[in-house]
Amino acid sequence: MNYKCLFCFARGFEKLLERHIEDHNEKIRLSKQFFNLVAHADTDRPTPYVARDFHALIRESLDNTDPYKEQKTKGNQLVLSLYPDLKEKVRQAKDPFNRALRYAIAGNIMDYGPASHFDLEETLREVEQAQFAIDHAGELKERIARANDILYIGDNAGEIVMDRLMLETMGHPNVTFAVRGHPVINDATRADALEAGIDRVATIIDNGYDAPSTLLDESGEGFKRAYLKADLIIAKGQGNFEGLMKNRDHRLWFLLMIKCQVIGDMLGVQKGDFVVSNGHHSARE
């Protein structure tokens, strides 16, 4: 893992302390506990594995199984309020699939891990005209049309409302939508997906694990079966990219906005770029 990821974890932990803990001495105690974990972290492992350990400790320290629950609900409600207008824009677009795809990627900005602030509506305006740094969208559209079974791996609450819009636009009859098995950061769980209306366009499953990523060796058997069965897999966001990027799987497609240069360097692009990339070619060695 990159050393910069440790600083990212620390910033996220600090924000949670400010939000959930009032007593100064308790903040000191929990901070020492956190940095003890940092000091002993096995940084030879990929970042998603280390992130899982950090966030498990954070939930235990705060005695809160879902410290981002309020943000997740607000995120879903925000995008649901924008949904009718976005759906109409997709309907009127010359290429509805491309417009829905762009909105789905723009939704990836809704992340409370690395960022404390984001402007969703500005990002939506930007993505409408943006030139993607990696753009395999045309090939993806063709592959969707030929696919029998699609596995769509979601990322964040709020963002998944955009995924719903993309799934509606795709109109594919056999899509399985995967979420996290347990709360971690503001990643979507089954409850979040139901709130966003994903059950209207796909079969919802969870991956049986609480990492902010997709780690096949740790995932539940139900998710593994869905993964093996799918002839097309769409994975949203940086976390899923980190967990799956080394698979070199021609079935894999990554949709994401680059929110840190660590990920940007893996793809040879810049922070702020939008990416639609086939997994067979994605990560640099």
Buried (B, 14 or more C-beta within 10 A) or exposed (E): BBEEBBEBBBBBBBBBBEEBBEEEEEBEEBBEEBEEBBEEBEBEEBBBBBBBBBBBBBBEBBEBEBBBBEBBBBBBBBBBEBBEEBBEBBEEBEEBBBBBBBBBBBBBBBBBBBBEEBEBEEBBEBBEEBEBBBBBBEEBBEBBEEBEBBBBBBBBBBBBBBBBBBBBBBEBEEBBBBBBBBBBBBBBBBBBBBBBBBBEBBEBBBBBBBBBBBBBEBBBEBBBEBBEEBEBBBBBBBBBBBBBBEBEBBBBBBBBBBBBBBBBBBBEBEEBBBBBBBBEEBBEE
